Amino acid sequence: MPAPGKPTAAFLRPERATGPDEGSWPDKGSRHVAVLIATYNGARFLEQQIETLANQDVGRIDLWISDDGSSDRTPDILAATKAGWTRGEVHLTEGPRAGFAENFRSLLIRPDIEADHVAFCDQDDLWDDDKLSAAIAWLDAEAAGVPGLHCSRTRIVAEDGAPRGLSPLFARPPDFRNAIVQNIAGGNTMVLNRQAHALMREASRRTAFVAHDWWCYIVMTGSGGKVRYSPEARTAYRQHDDNAVGENNSWLARLVRLRMMTQGRFREWNALHLSALAACEDMLGEEARRTVSLFARARTGNVLARLAGLRRSGVHRQTLPEQIGLYLACALNRL
């Protein structure tokens, strides 16, 4: 194991301790991307992930990293990254120490992050070299001038990088009536254009949320932004004991999520989202505001009134088993 603080990846140049020289950035396009990384005790895999960021075939890449009080070698790795990063600037901040959602929120609301595109990054994944450029190509072509979000499936890999399959492929198009009860893509696949970043910064400034990726899906679809869910996976999601919350491909994981839906946790999430949406009501379109109102009614009254309200709202999950689970949660007053 390398000594603490000693950079081992090829992209790190320890002799370069001053700020980045723009002329030293690889000639890989003119786009300026800000990558938001929330870290916490991620030393096992962090260097590998940062190396895949350095290999991206885009132009300037600034890293904005919020560490939530790591007690392993993570701070040493981050310091070495800051000293040797050659693709742009590295900004290190201290996280709020209130969980991953608040750590990402602390980055989302920063007024000093300005870039053509903004991407979320987990500390333990692996990115294909064209992960950013593929998202940017769609955003530039399909969402120019309006808020745009690109997201996708992931490849699931083991701790050692061995393939384990793909995340579920969701067939129904992105929609607010889906987003209000289900997230379809991980934040590690999400890339925002400048307009979407400004939208999410304001929405996140106003309120807390369950998770940054789910909140992006909700706000983007509710405000009329453009969202693309790509079936092509360019992110390897590393599955290990510390991040099992994000796994949703196995039957066990699906049963766990069904259990959460029929118990109190799903209802707590919905209550938080409804409160958050109330704080951002002026940012929503008319149809989204109507959906919120109908969905709120579906959480009150007797069982027949709740089920009828849910049907009228059009709120849905992506697959038939999930939809059955949604109506079961409604019948049990767990919505």
N, C-alpha and C positions, 0 to 999 in steps of 0.2 A: 504493500500500500504506500502511495506517495506521502511525503512529509506534508504536514498541514501547510496550506498556502502555496504549495509548489504546483504550478500549472503543468499538466501532463498532455493535454490535447494539442494537436498540431497548430490550431488557430491562435493559441496564446503566445504572446511574445513578451516575456517578462522584462526585457530591456527597455520596453516602451512604456514609461510611467507617466508621460504627459497626456494631455487631452488628444482626441483623435484628429488627425490631419485628413481633411476631406480628400485630398489627392491620393491617400492610401487605400481608400475604399475600392473594392473590386468593381470593375466596369461591368455590372450586371443589371443595367437598367437604371432609370431615373427615379423610380418610386422611393419614397421615404416612408418606412414602416416603423411603427412603435409596437414593440412586443411587451405585453404586461405579464409579469411572472410573479406568482405568489408562492413563496417558499416556506417550508417548515421541516427541519430535519430530513432534508432530501439528499444527503451526501452520497448515498449509494448509487444514484443514477443521474445526478444533476450534471456532471461534466459531459456525459454522453449526450444529454439533451441539448446542452449549450452548443456542442460541436455541430449538431444537426441544424441549429439556427445559423451558425456561421456558414454553412454550406448552401443556404438558400440562394436561388438564382434571381434575386432582385437587387436593388441598389442599396441605399443606406438603411441600416437596421439599428435603431436605438433600443436598448433594453431598459425597461423600467421594472425594477425588482423590489418587492416588499417582503422582507423576511420577518416572520412572526415569532421571533425569539428562539431560533434554533439553538440546540445545545450540542449538536454534532459538528462535523467539519464544514457544514454549509457556509457559515460566514467566511471561512478561509477560501473556499472555492469562489465565492462571490467577489471577494477582494482580488483574487488572482484574475478573475474574468474582467473586472474593471480595469486592471492594470494592463491587460494584454489584448483587449477586444479591438479589432481593426475594422469593423464594419460600420461604426457609428459611435454613439455615446452610450455609457452605462450609468444609470442613476440608481443608487442604492438607498432605500428608505426602511424605516422600522415600521412593522405592521402594528395594528391595534391590539393584537393578542386576544381576539374575540372569535376565532374560528375562520375557516377558509373563505366563507362568503363575505365577511367584513374585511378580510384582507384584500380580496379582489375589489371590493367596493372602495377601499381607500385609494386604490389606483385609478379606478374609473372616474372618481370625482375630482381628480387633480386638474386644476385649470392650466397647468403649465405643460401638459402633454399635447403636442401639436404634430400631426403627421398626415400624410395622404391616406394611410390605412392603419388600423389598429387591430392587433391580434392578441388573443389570450393564449397563455402557454402554461401547461402544468410542468412540474419539476422532474417528472420521471418518464416522459414519453419520448418518442423518436419521430422526427418529421422527415418526410420525403423532400428531396431537394427542390421540387416544384410545388410544394404545398402552398406557399404564399402566392407565387406567380399565377397558379391556376385560379385561385380565388380572386385575385386582383383582375385578371382578364375578364371574368364574368362581371365583377362589380363595375368595371370601366365600361363594358358594353351594354349592360342591362340596367344599371342603377346610377348612371351618371347624373349628378345633380340632385338626386333624391336619396334619402337614407336607404342603405343597402347592407344586407347581412348575408354572407356566404358561410354555409356549414355543411357537414357531410357525415357519412358513416366513418367508423374507425376499424382498423385491423387490431384485433386483440392478440397480445403476445404475453408470454410468460416472463418471469423475472429475468431470465437469460436471453430474452428476445425471441424465443421459439414461438412460431405461429400457433394460435389457438382458434382462429376463425375470424369472422366479421361480426360487427354489431348488427342488430336487426335492420333490415331494409324497410323503411316505412313508405307505403305506397300512396297514401293520401297526401295531397299538397299541404304545405304550411298554411295555417289558418289560425286566427285568434281564438276561434271556438274550440280548437284543439289545444292551443298554447295555454289556455287558462287552467287546464287540468293535466297537461302532459308536456314534458320537454322531449324533443326528438333528436337533439344533437348535443354532444359535449362541448364545453367551452374551449377545449383544446383543439377543436376543428374550426372555431369561429373567427372570421375576419370581417371587420366593419370598415366602411368607407368613412370619409371625414364627416359627412352629414349624420350618419348613424352614430358615430362616436359622440358628436355634440348632443344628439338626442339622448343617448344613454347616460352621458355625464349629468345632464339636467335631471333626468328621471331618477338616477341613483343618488343625486344630491338631496332629493326630497324625501327619500324613504329607504329603509332597509328592505331586504328580500331574502327568499329562501336560498337561492343560488344564482350566481351572476349569469350563467348561461340560460337558465330558465327565464330569468327576468328579461334578458335580451330578446328571447323569442316572444315573450308576452308583449313587450313594449313595441317592438318592431312591427309585429302583425297588427296590434291594436291601433297604431298610429298611421297605418297605411304605407309603411315602408316595404321595400322589396326584399323577400327572403328566398334564397335558393338552398334547398337541401339536396346535396349531390350524392348519388349512389357510389361515387368513386372515393375510395379511402386513401388518403395521403398522410394519415397520422396513425402511428402505431401506439395504441393505448396499452401501457404495461400493467398487467394485472398482478397485484401482490397483496399481502395482508393489510397493508396500510391504506389502500385505496379501493377496497372492495365495494364501497358505496356507488361507484360509477359503473359497475359491471351489470349488464342487463341482458346478456345473451343466453344464459343457462336457464333451465327450468327452475332451479332452486332460486335464482335471483328473481325470476318472475313471480314465484310463489311468495317470496319475501315482500315484493312490492304490492301484491294483491292483499297480503295481510295488513300492510301499512294502510292501504286504501280502506279496509273494513274496520280498522281500529282508529284511534283518535289522532294519529299523526297527520294523516291526509287532511282531516278537517282543520287542523291547526295551520297547515300550509295554505289551504284555501282561504282561511280567515286572514292570514298575513297578506296574501296576494290581493284580496278585496280591499283591505286597508291601504295597501300600497297603490292600487289603481285609483282609489278615491283621492289620494294625494296628487295623482297625475291625470285627473279626469279631463282637464283642458287639453291634454296632449293626445287624447283618443279621438277616433272618428265616431260618427253618429252610430254606426252599426255596432261598433265595439262597446259603446256606452249602453246600448240596448241589451247586448249580450250580458254585460256585467249585471245589469238590473235584473234580468230574468234568472241568471244563475244565482244571484243572492236570494231571490225568492224561493228557488229550488232547495234551499238549505233550511227553510222554515215551514211550519204548518204540519198537517198530518201526512201520512205516507202517500196517499193518493195525490194530494196537492203537490208534494215534493216531486214525485215522479212525473206528473204532468208538466210542472215547471221546468224540469230538466229537459224533457222532450221539446218543449216550446223554445228553449234557449238555443238548441242546436249544438250545445257543447258535447264534444265527443273525444274519444281516444282512438288510436290508430287502427287497432285490430278488433275483431269480434270478441275474443276472450277478454280483452281489456275493457271493451264497451260493456260487456256483461258485468264485469267487476265494478265499473262506474255506477251502473244502475243499482247493483247490490249495495254499494256504499250509500247511495241515496236512500234506498229503502230502509237501511239500518240507521239512518240519520247520522252518517259519518262523512257527509259531504261538506 
